Amino acid sequence: MAWTKYQLFLAGLMLVTGSINTLSAKWADNFMAPGCGGSREHSFQHPFLQAVGMFLGEFSCLAAFYLLRCRAARHPEGSMDPQQPFNPLLFLPPALCDMTGTSIMYVALNMTSASSFQMLRGAVIIFTGLFSVAFLGRRLALSQWLGILATIAGLVVVGLADLLSKHDDQHKLSEVITGDLLIIMAQIIVSIQMVLEEKFVYRHNVHPLRAVGTEGLFGFVILSLLLVPMYYIPAGSFSGNPRGVLEDTLDAFCQVGRQPLIALALLGNISSIAFFNFAGISVTKELSATTRMVLDSLRTIVIWALSLALGWEAFHPLQILGFLILLMGTALYNGLHRPLLTRLSRGRPPAEESEHERLLGGSRTPINDAS
């Protein structure tokens, strides 16, 4: 079936904004600017402040939800599904997981390449599958176990490519290894977020934009408050700012004032996450969850290609192999092989399967699939 212009627009919007989200965060990291009090010129490494910006972008989805609801009230023929009452605090545990996982991933992005960051996020399949068996009582199909094994193999190959790649002064080998491990650790937390969302949130008929916005609100408020103690907590060599603390927000604003392009990168990060969530939700609704997964894989290719073109990282052929193995693992876990096997065995199109069910049985996309 041919896609409509609107569906093509949504697919393009998801691909572009998703790529901008990761690339803008990495772009900000590459800027050098002096901080407050005449401190030396240093790179913009403020992962927790960037995470606050991401949650601000997610919070804006709440405004989009209420705009849609007002529009639906004026045009009853295209009204939204009725929203049943729910306790917003249901979103607090997933929001805390999202806040922790996102902050860790932004720290890791400062240490490793954008392409490895994007590829290693595929580890979420492993932990989501295991947690769904342990805590949701789900039984995984053989193809899903094979997908998990393929994902593990792909992660090993991508990690090996990072070990063998050339490293500059900004990203030393020890930092790259630490960054890769932090990304995988963050996926454990994201998997817990998915299980919590499925167990406690998805039983309620909550509009996805409202869900994203509510989690964004919690994340924005809590992490903004945490920036205060982070300003005083020493982090030693783990810190990327001159004072050696966990997060120096004042230093970040001073750097933005001295290098306005950093503000442009931060604005790109904030705005792209809002449009990316909207586009992702719309793609799932208008097309399918499988299409959303394929577009997310294409996003990895775009980020990888642009990072190479901009000279942010060196090419290593093992990354291609690792990416293909990860792609195969994701396809197996999400059941993309089934329509192909059905066509080959029966010679006719497969019966329609509920995309929502396939996500429940496979890799559920988190409500707010960020970076």
Secondary structure, 3 states (H helix, E strand, C coil): CCCCHHHHHHHHHHHHHHHHHHHHHHHHHHCEEECHHHCCEEECCCHHHHHHHHHHHHHHHHHHHHHHHHHHHHCHHHCCCCCCCCCHHHHHHHHHHHHHHHHHHHHHHCCCCHHHHHHHHHHHHHHHHHHHHHHHCCCCCHHHHHHHHHHHHHHHHHHHHHHHCCCCCCCCHHHHHHHHHHHHHHHHHHHHHHHHHHHHHCCCCCCHHHHHHHHHHHHHHHHHHHHHHHCCCECHHHCCCCCCECCCHHHHHHHHHHCHHHHHHHHHHHHHHHHHHHHHHHHHHHCCHHHHHHHHHHHHHHHHHHHHHCCCCCCCHHHHHHHHHHHHHHHHHCCCHHHHHHHHHHCCCCCCCCHHHHHHHCCCCCCCCCC
